[in-house]
Amino acid sequence: MANDPWLYFSLLHGFRTTHPRTVIALGCQRAALVSAKNDRGQLPILNPPGDDGLTAFVDATGRVGSRTHVVHLLHDLLLTKPKEGR
């Protein structure tokens, strides 16, 4: 495992919400989360990964004229060869 190829990548998710207490899908089903922060530099409220990957809980509304919510995620992903026949 030490010599296996890993991909390290960063994702910046920007979004607006129309209702408070909204859950936003962030994806990344097979990646291992290394770090996460929101636009205020704080740890966002992330739900445990499910079949659709990570989701973030956003307490406040992102209204028109206000700032867009931002979540910055850093991930690790083990690269594997495709199985034969695929």
Buried (B, 14 or more C-beta within 10 A) or exposed (E): EEEEEEEEEEBEBEBBBEEEEBEBBBBBEEBEBEEBBBBEEEEBBBEEBEEEBBBBEBEEBBEEEEEEBBBBBBBEBEEEEEEEEE
